[in-house]
Amino acid sequence: TVTQEQLSAALPTIPTDRLRRTLQELCDHHVLVRVGTSEWRFASLLFQRWLALNSVAEG
């Protein structure tokens, strides 16, 4: 999962309102799932696993 604070820190040039709208749009299109009040994760477990494996491989 990722929090809005983490995303804001990683994307400092994107205004908070725009980030919030983008997250909502991704949820509306079933790309993300809202986990808490300000946490999201990818809807696809397969993509989550792929991302985790590739993040470890690059790190």
mmCIF file as Biopython writes it, N, C-alpha, C and O atoms, coordinates in Angstrom:
data_model
#
loop_
_atom_site.group_PDB
_atom_site.id
_atom_site.type_symbol
_atom_site.label_atom_id
_atom_site.label_alt_id
_atom_site.label_comp_id
_atom_site.label_asym_id
_atom_site.label_entity_id
_atom_site.label_seq_id
_atom_site.pdbx_PDB_ins_code
_atom_site.Cartn_x
_atom_site.Cartn_y
_atom_site.Cartn_z
_atom_site.occupancy
_atom_site.B_iso_or_equiv
_atom_site.auth_seq_id
_atom_site.auth_asym_id
_atom_site.pdbx_PDB_model_num
ATOM 1   N N  . THR A ? 1  ? 0.842   -1.183  0.000   1.0 0.0 1  A 1 
ATOM 2   C CA . THR A ? 1  ? 0.000   0.000   0.000   1.0 0.0 1  A 1 
ATOM 3   C C  . THR A ? 1  ? 0.883   1.241   0.000   1.0 0.0 1  A 1 
ATOM 4   O O  . THR A ? 1  ? 2.060   1.191   0.358   1.0 0.0 1  A 1 
ATOM 5   N N  . VAL A ? 2  ? 0.300   2.323   -0.400  1.0 0.0 2  A 1 
ATOM 6   C CA . VAL A ? 2  ? 0.995   3.606   -0.411  1.0 0.0 2  A 1 
ATOM 7   C C  . VAL A ? 2  ? 0.034   4.666   0.119   1.0 0.0 2  A 1 
ATOM 8   O O  . VAL A ? 2  ? -1.165  4.631   -0.158  1.0 0.0 2  A 1 
ATOM 9   N N  . THR A ? 3  ? 0.574   5.597   0.875   1.0 0.0 3  A 1 
ATOM 10  C CA . THR A ? 3  ? -0.265  6.661   1.425   1.0 0.0 3  A 1 
ATOM 11  C C  . THR A ? 3  ? -0.199  7.890   0.525   1.0 0.0 3  A 1 
ATOM 12  O O  . THR A ? 3  ? 0.709   8.037   -0.294  1.0 0.0 3  A 1 
ATOM 13  N N  . GLN A ? 4  ? -1.167  8.750   0.695   1.0 0.0 4  A 1 
ATOM 14  C CA . GLN A ? 4  ? -1.175  9.993   -0.071  1.0 0.0 4  A 1 
ATOM 15  C C  . GLN A ? 4  ? 0.038   10.841  0.300   1.0 0.0 4  A 1 
ATOM 16  O O  . GLN A ? 4  ? 0.579   11.547  -0.552  1.0 0.0 4  A 1 
ATOM 17  N N  . GLU A ? 5  ? 0.466   10.784  1.541   1.0 0.0 5  A 1 
ATOM 18  C CA . GLU A ? 5  ? 1.638   11.538  1.970   1.0 0.0 5  A 1 
ATOM 19  C C  . GLU A ? 5  ? 2.887   11.049  1.241   1.0 0.0 5  A 1 
ATOM 20  O O  . GLU A ? 5  ? 3.717   11.854  0.819   1.0 0.0 5  A 1 
ATOM 21  N N  . GLN A ? 6  ? 3.020   9.726   1.093   1.0 0.0 6  A 1 
ATOM 22  C CA . GLN A ? 6  ? 4.166   9.171   0.372   1.0 0.0 6  A 1 
ATOM 23  C C  . GLN A ? 6  ? 4.145   9.598   -1.093  1.0 0.0 6  A 1 
ATOM 24  O O  . GLN A ? 6  ? 5.175   9.962   -1.660  1.0 0.0 6  A 1 
ATOM 25  N N  . LEU A ? 7  ? 2.962   9.549   -1.696  1.0 0.0 7  A 1 
ATOM 26  C CA . LEU A ? 7  ? 2.843   9.964   -3.093  1.0 0.0 7  A 1 
ATOM 27  C C  . LEU A ? 7  ? 3.155   11.447  -3.248  1.0 0.0 7  A 1 
ATOM 28  O O  . LEU A ? 7  ? 3.847   11.839  -4.187  1.0 0.0 7  A 1 
ATOM 29  N N  . SER A ? 8  ? 2.654   12.266  -2.344  1.0 0.0 8  A 1 
ATOM 30  C CA . SER A ? 8  ? 2.919   13.708  -2.404  1.0 0.0 8  A 1 
ATOM 31  C C  . SER A ? 8  ? 4.415   13.995  -2.281  1.0 0.0 8  A 1 
ATOM 32  O O  . SER A ? 8  ? 4.946   14.871  -2.965  1.0 0.0 8  A 1 
ATOM 33  N N  . ALA A ? 9  ? 5.085   13.255  -1.407  1.0 0.0 9  A 1 
ATOM 34  C CA . ALA A ? 9  ? 6.526   13.447  -1.235  1.0 0.0 9  A 1 
ATOM 35  C C  . ALA A ? 9  ? 7.299   13.013  -2.485  1.0 0.0 9  A 1 
ATOM 36  O O  . ALA A ? 9  ? 8.289   13.643  -2.858  1.0 0.0 9  A 1 
ATOM 37  N N  . ALA A ? 10 ? 6.843   11.940  -3.127  1.0 0.0 10 A 1 
ATOM 38  C CA . ALA A ? 10 ? 7.516   11.434  -4.325  1.0 0.0 10 A 1 
ATOM 39  C C  . ALA A ? 10 ? 7.196   12.260  -5.569  1.0 0.0 10 A 1 
ATOM 40  O O  . ALA A ? 10 ? 7.957   12.255  -6.536  1.0 0.0 10 A 1 
ATOM 41  N N  . LEU A ? 11 ? 6.070   12.968  -5.538  1.0 0.0 11 A 1 
ATOM 42  C CA . LEU A ? 11 ? 5.614   13.765  -6.685  1.0 0.0 11 A 1 
ATOM 43  C C  . LEU A ? 11 ? 5.375   15.214  -6.257  1.0 0.0 11 A 1 
ATOM 44  O O  . LEU A ? 11 ? 4.240   15.688  -6.305  1.0 0.0 11 A 1 
ATOM 45  N N  . PRO A ? 12 ? 6.415   15.914  -5.845  1.0 0.0 12 A 1 
ATOM 46  C CA . PRO A ? 12 ? 6.228   17.249  -5.260  1.0 0.0 12 A 1 
ATOM 47  C C  . PRO A ? 12 ? 5.672   18.307  -6.212  1.0 0.0 12 A 1 
ATOM 48  O O  . PRO A ? 12 ? 5.159   19.326  -5.752  1.0 0.0 12 A 1 
ATOM 49  N N  . THR A ? 13 ? 5.759   18.097  -7.505  1.0 0.0 13 A 1 
ATOM 50  C CA . THR A ? 13 ? 5.271   19.110  -8.450  1.0 0.0 13 A 1 
ATOM 51  C C  . THR A ? 13 ? 3.792   18.950  -8.781  1.0 0.0 13 A 1 
ATOM 52  O O  . THR A ? 13 ? 3.221   19.784  -9.484  1.0 0.0 13 A 1 
ATOM 53  N N  . ILE A ? 14 ? 3.170   17.890  -8.282  1.0 0.0 14 A 1 
ATOM 54  C CA . ILE A ? 14 ? 1.746   17.665  -8.548  1.0 0.0 14 A 1 
ATOM 55  C C  . ILE A ? 14 ? 0.930   18.222  -7.384  1.0 0.0 14 A 1 
ATOM 56  O O  . ILE A ? 14 ? 1.127   17.810  -6.241  1.0 0.0 14 A 1 
ATOM 57  N N  . PRO A ? 15 ? 0.020   19.149  -7.659  1.0 0.0 15 A 1 
ATOM 58  C CA . PRO A ? 15 ? -0.812  19.718  -6.592  1.0 0.0 15 A 1 
ATOM 59  C C  . PRO A ? 15 ? -1.656  18.642  -5.897  1.0 0.0 15 A 1 
ATOM 60  O O  . PRO A ? 15 ? -2.075  17.668  -6.521  1.0 0.0 15 A 1 
ATOM 61  N N  . THR A ? 16 ? -1.894  18.834  -4.614  1.0 0.0 16 A 1 
ATOM 62  C CA . THR A ? 16 ? -2.637  17.869  -3.804  1.0 0.0 16 A 1 
ATOM 63  C C  . THR A ? 16 ? -4.006  17.557  -4.387  1.0 0.0 16 A 1 
ATOM 64  O O  . THR A ? 16 ? -4.406  16.394  -4.427  1.0 0.0 16 A 1 
ATOM 65  N N  . ASP A ? 17 ? -4.729  18.569  -4.838  1.0 0.0 17 A 1 
ATOM 66  C CA . ASP A ? 17 ? -6.060  18.339  -5.411  1.0 0.0 17 A 1 
ATOM 67  C C  . ASP A ? 17 ? -5.993  17.476  -6.659  1.0 0.0 17 A 1 
ATOM 68  O O  . ASP A ? 17 ? -6.826  16.592  -6.860  1.0 0.0 17 A 1 
ATOM 69  N N  . ARG A ? 18 ? -4.997  17.737  -7.497  1.0 0.0 18 A 1 
ATOM 70  C CA . ARG A ? 18 ? -4.848  16.931  -8.719  1.0 0.0 18 A 1 
ATOM 71  C C  . ARG A ? 18 ? -4.502  15.490  -8.374  1.0 0.0 18 A 1 
ATOM 72  O O  . ARG A ? 18 ? -5.035  14.567  -8.989  1.0 0.0 18 A 1 
ATOM 73  N N  . LEU A ? 19 ? -3.628  15.283  -7.409  1.0 0.0 19 A 1 
ATOM 74  C CA . LEU A ? 19 ? -3.263  13.937  -6.978  1.0 0.0 19 A 1 
ATOM 75  C C  . LEU A ? 19 ? -4.488  13.204  -6.447  1.0 0.0 19 A 1 
ATOM 76  O O  . LEU A ? 19 ? -4.710  12.039  -6.777  1.0 0.0 19 A 1 
ATOM 77  N N  . ARG A ? 20 ? -5.275  13.877  -5.634  1.0 0.0 20 A 1 
ATOM 78  C CA . ARG A ? 20 ? -6.485  13.282  -5.070  1.0 0.0 20 A 1 
ATOM 79  C C  . ARG A ? 20 ? -7.465  12.880  -6.179  1.0 0.0 20 A 1 
ATOM 80  O O  . ARG A ? 20 ? -8.040  11.792  -6.141  1.0 0.0 20 A 1 
ATOM 81  N N  . ARG A ? 21 ? -7.650  13.761  -7.160  1.0 0.0 21 A 1 
ATOM 82  C CA . ARG A ? 21 ? -8.551  13.452  -8.289  1.0 0.0 21 A 1 
ATOM 83  C C  . ARG A ? 21 ? -8.036  12.270  -9.108  1.0 0.0 21 A 1 
ATOM 84  O O  . ARG A ? 21 ? -8.812  11.415  -9.534  1.0 0.0 21 A 1 
ATOM 85  N N  . THR A ? 22 ? -6.734  12.233  -9.319  1.0 0.0 22 A 1 
ATOM 86  C CA . THR A ? 22 ? -6.136  11.138  -10.087 1.0 0.0 22 A 1 
ATOM 87  C C  . THR A ? 22 ? -6.306  9.812   -9.359  1.0 0.0 22 A 1 
ATOM 88  O O  . THR A ? 22 ? -6.635  8.802   -9.981  1.0 0.0 22 A 1 
ATOM 89  N N  . LEU A ? 23 ? -6.088  9.805   -8.061  1.0 0.0 23 A 1 
ATOM 90  C CA . LEU A ? 23 ? -6.279  8.585   -7.278  1.0 0.0 23 A 1 
ATOM 91  C C  . LEU A ? 23 ? -7.729  8.118   -7.350  1.0 0.0 23 A 1 
ATOM 92  O O  . LEU A ? 23 ? -7.994  6.924   -7.487  1.0 0.0 23 A 1 
ATOM 93  N N  . GLN A ? 24 ? -8.665  9.055   -7.257  1.0 0.0 24 A 1 
ATOM 94  C CA . GLN A ? 24 ? -10.080 8.704   -7.343  1.0 0.0 24 A 1 
ATOM 95  C C  . GLN A ? 24 ? -10.415 8.132   -8.719  1.0 0.0 24 A 1 
ATOM 96  O O  . GLN A ? 24 ? -11.155 7.154   -8.828  1.0 0.0 24 A 1 
ATOM 97  N N  . GLU A ? 25 ? -9.873  8.737   -9.754  1.0 0.0 25 A 1 
ATOM 98  C CA . GLU A ? 25 ? -10.127 8.250   -11.115 1.0 0.0 25 A 1 
ATOM 99  C C  . GLU A ? 25 ? -9.566  6.841   -11.307 1.0 0.0 25 A 1 
ATOM 100 O O  . GLU A ? 25 ? -10.204 6.001   -11.941 1.0 0.0 25 A 1 
ATOM 101 N N  . LEU A ? 26 ? -8.386  6.583   -10.769 1.0 0.0 26 A 1 
ATOM 102 C CA . LEU A ? 26 ? -7.809  5.241   -10.856 1.0 0.0 26 A 1 
ATOM 103 C C  . LEU A ? 26 ? -8.649  4.227   -10.084 1.0 0.0 26 A 1 
ATOM 104 O O  . LEU A ? 26 ? -8.758  3.073   -10.498 1.0 0.0 26 A 1 
ATOM 105 N N  . CYS A ? 27 ? -9.234  4.640   -8.980  1.0 0.0 27 A 1 
ATOM 106 C CA . CYS A ? 27 ? -10.164 3.764   -8.247  1.0 0.0 27 A 1 
ATOM 107 C C  . CYS A ? 27 ? -11.427 3.523   -9.065  1.0 0.0 27 A 1 
ATOM 108 O O  . CYS A ? 27 ? -11.923 2.399   -9.126  1.0 0.0 27 A 1 
ATOM 109 N N  . ASP A ? 28 ? -11.945 4.569   -9.690  1.0 0.0 28 A 1 
ATOM 110 C CA . ASP A ? 28 ? -13.152 4.442   -10.509 1.0 0.0 28 A 1 
ATOM 111 C C  . ASP A ? 28 ? -12.950 3.473   -11.668 1.0 0.0 28 A 1 
ATOM 112 O O  . ASP A ? 28 ? -13.894 2.814   -12.103 1.0 0.0 28 A 1 
ATOM 113 N N  . HIS A ? 29 ? -11.716 3.387   -12.170 1.0 0.0 29 A 1 
ATOM 114 C CA . HIS A ? 29 ? -11.397 2.500   -13.292 1.0 0.0 29 A 1 
ATOM 115 C C  . HIS A ? 29 ? -10.840 1.153   -12.826 1.0 0.0 29 A 1 
ATOM 116 O O  . HIS A ? 29 ? -10.344 0.366   -13.632 1.0 0.0 29 A 1 
ATOM 117 N N  . HIS A ? 30 ? -10.926 0.897   -11.523 1.0 0.0 30 A 1 
ATOM 118 C CA . HIS A ? 30 ? -10.527 -0.385  -10.929 1.0 0.0 30 A 1 
ATOM 119 C C  . HIS A ? 30 ? -9.041  -0.697  -11.106 1.0 0.0 30 A 1 
ATOM 120 O O  . HIS A ? 30 ? -8.648  -1.861  -11.187 1.0 0.0 30 A 1 
ATOM 121 N N  . VAL A ? 31 ? -8.227  0.346   -11.163 1.0 0.0 31 A 1 
ATOM 122 C CA . VAL A ? 31 ? -6.784  0.172   -11.211 1.0 0.0 31 A 1 
ATOM 123 C C  . VAL A ? 31 ? -6.239  0.133   -9.784  1.0 0.0 31 A 1 
ATOM 124 O O  . VAL A ? 31 ? -5.356  -0.662  -9.463  1.0 0.0 31 A 1 
ATOM 125 N N  . LEU A ? 32 ? -6.784  1.008   -8.934  1.0 0.0 32 A 1 
ATOM 126 C CA . LEU A ? 32 ? -6.414  1.065   -7.522  1.0 0.0 32 A 1 
ATOM 127 C C  . LEU A ? 32 ? -7.613  0.722   -6.656  1.0 0.0 32 A 1 
ATOM 128 O O  . LEU A ? 32 ? -8.764  0.843   -7.074  1.0 0.0 32 A 1 
ATOM 129 N N  . VAL A ? 33 ? -7.312  0.289   -5.438  1.0 0.0 33 A 1 
ATOM 130 C CA . VAL A ? 33 ? -8.335  0.043   -4.420  1.0 0.0 33 A 1 
ATOM 131 C C  . VAL A ? 33 ? -7.952  0.878   -3.209  1.0 0.0 33 A 1 
ATOM 132 O O  . VAL A ? 33 ? -6.805  0.863   -2.762  1.0 0.0 33 A 1 
ATOM 133 N N  . ARG A ? 34 ? -8.925  1.599   -2.691  1.0 0.0 34 A 1 
ATOM 134 C CA . ARG A ? 34 ? -8.673  2.390   -1.478  1.0 0.0 34 A 1 
ATOM 135 C C  . ARG A ? 34 ? -8.728  1.445   -0.287  1.0 0.0 34 A 1 
ATOM 136 O O  . ARG A ? 34 ? -9.712  0.734   -0.087  1.0 0.0 34 A 1 
ATOM 137 N N  . VAL A ? 35 ? -7.654  1.448   0.503   1.0 0.0 35 A 1 
ATOM 138 C CA . VAL A ? 35 ? -7.537  0.526   1.633   1.0 0.0 35 A 1 
ATOM 139 C C  . VAL A ? 35 ? -7.946  1.193   2.935   1.0 0.0 35 A 1 
ATOM 140 O O  . VAL A ? 35 ? -8.560  0.553   3.789   1.0 0.0 35 A 1 
ATOM 141 N N  . GLY A ? 36 ? -7.623  2.443   3.098   1.0 0.0 36 A 1 
ATOM 142 C CA . GLY A ? 36 ? -7.966  3.189   4.302   1.0 0.0 36 A 1 
ATOM 143 C C  . GLY A ? 36 ? -8.416  4.579   3.910   1.0 0.0 36 A 1 
ATOM 144 O O  . GLY A ? 36 ? -8.814  4.813   2.769   1.0 0.0 36 A 1 
ATOM 145 N N  . THR A ? 37 ? -8.354  5.494   4.849   1.0 0.0 37 A 1 
ATOM 146 C CA . THR A ? 37 ? -8.790  6.852   4.528   1.0 0.0 37 A 1 
ATOM 147 C C  . THR A ? 37 ? -7.846  7.531   3.549   1.0 0.0 37 A 1 
ATOM 148 O O  . THR A ? 37 ? -8.275  8.372   2.759   1.0 0.0 37 A 1 
ATOM 149 N N  . SER A ? 38 ? -6.564  7.177   3.591   1.0 0.0 38 A 1 
ATOM 150 C CA . SER A ? 38 ? -5.621  7.767   2.633   1.0 0.0 38 A 1 
ATOM 151 C C  . SER A ? 38 ? -4.541  6.769   2.221   1.0 0.0 38 A 1 
ATOM 152 O O  . SER A ? 38 ? -3.365  7.115   2.116   1.0 0.0 38 A 1 
ATOM 153 N N  . GLU A ? 39 ? -4.964  5.514   1.988   1.0 0.0 39 A 1 
ATOM 154 C CA . GLU A ? 39 ? -4.045  4.479   1.510   1.0 0.0 39 A 1 
ATOM 155 C C  . GLU A ? 39 ? -4.650  3.776   0.316   1.0 0.0 39 A 1 
ATOM 156 O O  . GLU A ? 39 ? -5.857  3.542   0.259   1.0 0.0 39 A 1 
ATOM 157 N N  . TRP A ? 40 ? -3.784  3.435   -0.655  1.0 0.0 40 A 1 
ATOM 158 C CA . TRP A ? 40 ? -4.232  2.755   -1.860  1.0 0.0 40 A 1 
ATOM 159 C C  . TRP A ? 40 ? -3.298  1.600   -2.170  1.0 0.0 40 A 1 
ATOM 160 O O  . TRP A ? 40 ? -2.148  1.571   -1.731  1.0 0.0 40 A 1 
ATOM 161 N N  . ARG A ? 41 ? -3.818  0.646   -2.938  1.0 0.0 41 A 1 
ATOM 162 C CA . ARG A ? 41 ? -3.014  -0.450  -3.469  1.0 0.0 41 A 1 
ATOM 163 C C  . ARG A ? 41 ? -3.547  -0.767  -4.856  1.0 0.0 41 A 1 
ATOM 164 O O  . ARG A ? 41 ? -4.668  -0.398  -5.204  1.0 0.0 41 A 1 
ATOM 165 N N  . PHE A ? 42 ? -2.724  -1.458  -5.648  1.0 0.0 42 A 1 
ATOM 166 C CA . PHE A ? 42 ? -3.182  -1.865  -6.969  1.0 0.0 42 A 1 
ATOM 167 C C  . PHE A ? 42 ? -4.268  -2.914  -6.827  1.0 0.0 42 A 1 
ATOM 168 O O  . PHE A ? 42 ? -4.188  -3.776  -5.952  1.0 0.0 42 A 1 
ATOM 169 N N  . ALA A ? 43 ? -5.272  -2.850  -7.666  1.0 0.0 43 A 1 
ATOM 170 C CA . ALA A ? 43 ? -6.390  -3.789  -7.611  1.0 0.0 43 A 1 
ATOM 171 C C  . ALA A ? 43 ? -5.958  -5.190  -8.023  1.0 0.0 43 A 1 
ATOM 172 O O  . ALA A ? 43 ? -6.461  -6.173  -7.480  1.0 0.0 43 A 1 
ATOM 173 N N  . SER A ? 44 ? -5.045  -5.296  -8.962  1.0 0.0 44 A 1 
ATOM 174 C CA . SER A ? 44 ? -4.600  -6.588  -9.479  1.0 0.0 44 A 1 
ATOM 175 C C  . SER A ? 44 ? -3.508  -7.175  -8.591  1.0 0.0 44 A 1 
ATOM 176 O O  . SER A ? 44 ? -2.445  -6.576  -8.431  1.0 0.0 44 A 1 
ATOM 177 N N  . LEU A ? 45 ? -3.769  -8.339  -8.020  1.0 0.0 45 A 1 
ATOM 178 C CA . LEU A ? 45 ? -2.752  -9.007  -7.205  1.0 0.0 45 A 1 
ATOM 179 C C  . LEU A ? 45 ? -1.560  -9.409  -8.057  1.0 0.0 45 A 1 
ATOM 180 O O  . LEU A ? 45 ? -0.420  -9.372  -7.595  1.0 0.0 45 A 1 
ATOM 181 N N  . LEU A ? 46 ? -1.822  -9.795  -9.304  1.0 0.0 46 A 1 
ATOM 182 C CA . LEU A ? 46 ? -0.736  -10.165 -10.207 1.0 0.0 46 A 1 
ATOM 183 C C  . LEU A ? 46 ? 0.207   -8.978  -10.417 1.0 0.0 46 A 1 
ATOM 184 O O  . LEU A ? 46 ? 1.427   -9.139  -10.368 1.0 0.0 46 A 1 
ATOM 185 N N  . PHE A ? 47 ? -0.349  -7.799  -10.649 1.0 0.0 47 A 1 
ATOM 186 C CA . PHE A ? 47 ? 0.493   -6.619  -10.839 1.0 0.0 47 A 1 
ATOM 187 C C  . PHE A ? 47 ? 1.234   -6.271  -9.554  1.0 0.0 47 A 1 
ATOM 188 O O  . PHE A ? 47 ? 2.391   -5.854  -9.604  1.0 0.0 47 A 1 
ATOM 189 N N  . GLN A ? 48 ? 0.589   -6.436  -8.413  1.0 0.0 48 A 1 
ATOM 190 C CA . GLN A ? 48 ? 1.258   -6.169  -7.135  1.0 0.0 48 A 1 
ATOM 191 C C  . GLN A ? 48 ? 2.482   -7.056  -6.990  1.0 0.0 48 A 1 
ATOM 192 O O  . GLN A ? 48 ? 3.548   -6.592  -6.587  1.0 0.0 48 A 1 
ATOM 193 N N  . ARG A ? 49 ? 2.328   -8.342  -7.320  1.0 0.0 49 A 1 
ATOM 194 C CA . ARG A ? 49 ? 3.454   -9.284  -7.214  1.0 0.0 49 A 1 
ATOM 195 C C  . ARG A ? 49 ? 4.558   -8.928  -8.200  1.0 0.0 49 A 1 
ATOM 196 O O  . ARG A ? 49 ? 5.739   -8.953  -7.854  1.0 0.0 49 A 1 
ATOM 197 N N  . TRP A ? 50 ? 4.168   -8.595  -9.438  1.0 0.0 50 A 1 
ATOM 198 C CA . TRP A ? 50 ? 5.150   -8.221  -10.452 1.0 0.0 50 A 1 
ATOM 199 C C  . TRP A ? 50 ? 5.936   -6.998  -9.995  1.0 0.0 50 A 1 
ATOM 200 O O  . TRP A ? 50 ? 7.162   -6.961  -10.106 1.0 0.0 50 A 1 
ATOM 201 N N  . LEU A ? 51 ? 5.227   -6.000  -9.483  1.0 0.0 51 A 1 
ATOM 202 C CA . LEU A ? 51 ? 5.868   -4.777  -9.023  1.0 0.0 51 A 1 
ATOM 203 C C  . LEU A ? 51 ? 6.820   -5.067  -7.863  1.0 0.0 51 A 1 
ATOM 204 O O  . LEU A ? 51 ? 7.929   -4.535  -7.820  1.0 0.0 51 A 1 
ATOM 205 N N  . ALA A ? 52 ? 6.389   -5.901  -6.932  1.0 0.0 52 A 1 
ATOM 206 C CA . ALA A ? 52 ? 7.238   -6.250  -5.789  1.0 0.0 52 A 1 
ATOM 207 C C  . ALA A ? 52 ? 8.504   -6.968  -6.255  1.0 0.0 52 A 1 
ATOM 208 O O  . ALA A ? 52 ? 9.598   -6.665  -5.778  1.0 0.0 52 A 1 
ATOM 209 N N  . LEU A ? 53 ? 8.365   -7.905  -7.172  1.0 0.0 53 A 1 
ATOM 210 C CA . LEU A ? 53 ? 9.528   -8.638  -7.674  1.0 0.0 53 A 1 
ATOM 211 C C  . LEU A ? 53 ? 10.483  -7.720  -8.423  1.0 0.0 53 A 1 
ATOM 212 O O  . LEU A ? 53 ? 11.698  -7.811  -8.243  1.0 0.0 53 A 1 
ATOM 213 N N  . ASN A ? 54 ? 9.957   -6.852  -9.247  1.0 0.0 54 A 1 
ATOM 214 C CA . ASN A ? 54 ? 10.808  -5.959  -10.029 1.0 0.0 54 A 1 
ATOM 215 C C  . ASN A ? 54 ? 11.426  -4.865  -9.169  1.0 0.0 54 A 1 
ATOM 216 O O  . ASN A ? 54 ? 12.529  -4.404  -9.463  1.0 0.0 54 A 1 
ATOM 217 N N  . SER A ? 55 ? 10.750  -4.447  -8.132  1.0 0.0 55 A 1 
ATOM 218 C CA . SER A ? 55 ? 11.314  -3.445  -7.225  1.0 0.0 55 A 1 
ATOM 219 C C  . SER A ? 55 ? 12.507  -4.024  -6.478  1.0 0.0 55 A 1 
ATOM 220 O O  . SER A ? 55 ? 13.513  -3.344  -6.276  1.0 0.0 55 A 1 
ATOM 221 N N  . VAL A ? 56 ? 12.388  -5.289  -6.067  1.0 0.0 56 A 1 
ATOM 222 C CA . VAL A ? 56 ? 13.481  -5.956  -5.361  1.0 0.0 56 A 1 
ATOM 223 C C  . VAL A ? 56 ? 14.655  -6.172  -6.312  1.0 0.0 56 A 1 
ATOM 224 O O  . VAL A ? 56 ? 15.810  -5.981  -5.931  1.0 0.0 56 A 1 
ATOM 225 N N  . ALA A ? 57 ? 14.359  -6.570  -7.552  1.0 0.0 57 A 1 
ATOM 226 C CA . ALA A ? 57 ? 15.413  -6.828  -8.531  1.0 0.0 57 A 1 
ATOM 227 C C  . ALA A ? 57 ? 16.197  -5.562  -8.865  1.0 0.0 57 A 1 
ATOM 228 O O  . ALA A ? 57 ? 17.409  -5.620  -9.077  1.0 0.0 57 A 1 
ATOM 229 N N  . GLU A ? 58 ? 15.516  -4.424  -8.913  1.0 0.0 58 A 1 
ATOM 230 C CA . GLU A ? 58 ? 16.182  -3.165  -9.239  1.0 0.0 58 A 1 
ATOM 231 C C  . GLU A ? 58 ? 16.947  -2.593  -8.055  1.0 0.0 58 A 1 
ATOM 232 O O  . GLU A ? 58 ? 17.943  -1.893  -8.234  1.0 0.0 58 A 1 
ATOM 233 N N  . GLY A ? 59 ? 16.478  -2.892  -6.835  1.0 0.0 59 A 1 
ATOM 234 C CA . GLY A ? 59 ? 17.082  -2.312  -5.635  1.0 0.0 59 A 1 
ATOM 235 C C  . GLY A ? 59 ? 18.323  -2.980  -5.270  1.0 0.0 59 A 1 
ATOM 236 O O  . GLY A ? 59 ? 18.956  -2.610  -4.281  1.0 0.0 59 A 1 
#
